[in-house]
Amino acid sequence: MTVKEFAERSGFRIINLADNAGDVHIRQSYCCDLLSIAMTRVPEGAAWVTVMSNMNTLAVASLTEAACVIIAENAASDKEFAEKAKAQGITVLHTEKPVFDAALMVHKAIHAESGI
């Protein structure tokens, strides 16, 4: 499933939809709020679910080549965060769902598409 397809179907609020969102496929979900761990463990192509919504989150997403970032639990983000996501071409979604529930939605969506 592409990031764009997931963004459109999930019902999550779109903070930024990257220009390449229709070409980037989500391979799995990954949950982590500790940036130093996420930096070394977010798999390429993952939908990274976190409550961290600061500039360092975007740096880690870029470094790890995450498919997108999902800000969960209604965590606040500001205009600067959205502008930086746009400038860096990072898709960021926002939801009030808990981290686990948001990641489970990703998991179900990508596995429903593959027939697993």
VENQUI-V959458 format. One record per pair of residues at least 24 apart in sequence whose C-alpha atoms are under 8 Angstrom apart, sorted by the first residue. I is the first residue (numbers start at 1). J is the second residue. If there is no record, write none. Layout:
BEGIN
i->I j->J
i->I j->J
END
This chain:
BEGIN
i->1 j->25
i->1 j->26
i->1 j->27
i->1 j->109
i->1 j->110
i->1 j->113
i->2 j->26
i->3 j->67
i->3 j->68
i->3 j->91
i->6 j->106
i->6 j->109
i->7 j->93
i->10 j->105
i->12 j->93
i->12 j->94
i->12 j->95
i->13 j->93
i->13 j->94
i->13 j->95
i->14 j->91
i->14 j->92
i->14 j->93
i->14 j->94
i->15 j->82
i->15 j->91
i->15 j->92
i->15 j->93
i->15 j->94
i->16 j->82
i->16 j->85
i->16 j->86
i->16 j->90
i->16 j->91
i->16 j->92
i->16 j->93
i->17 j->86
i->17 j->89
i->17 j->90
i->17 j->91
i->17 j->92
i->18 j->86
i->18 j->89
i->18 j->90
i->18 j->91
i->19 j->89
i->20 j->89
i->21 j->91
i->24 j->67
i->25 j->67
i->26 j->67
i->26 j->68
i->26 j->110
i->27 j->110
i->28 j->106
i->28 j->107
i->28 j->110
i->29 j->103
i->29 j->104
i->29 j->106
i->29 j->107
i->30 j->103
i->31 j->99
i->31 j->100
i->31 j->103
i->35 j->60
i->39 j->63
i->39 j->64
i->40 j->64
i->42 j->66
i->47 j->103
i->47 j->106
i->49 j->99
i->49 j->102
i->49 j->103
i->50 j->99
i->51 j->75
i->51 j->99
i->53 j->77
i->53 j->81
i->54 j->81
i->55 j->81
i->55 j->84
i->58 j->84
i->58 j->85
i->58 j->90
i->61 j->90
i->62 j->88
i->62 j->90
i->67 j->91
i->68 j->92
i->68 j->93
i->69 j->93
i->70 j->94
i->70 j->95
i->70 j->102
i->71 j->95
i->72 j->96
i->72 j->97
i->72 j->98
i->72 j->99
i->72 j->102
i->73 j->97
i->73 j->98
i->73 j->99
END
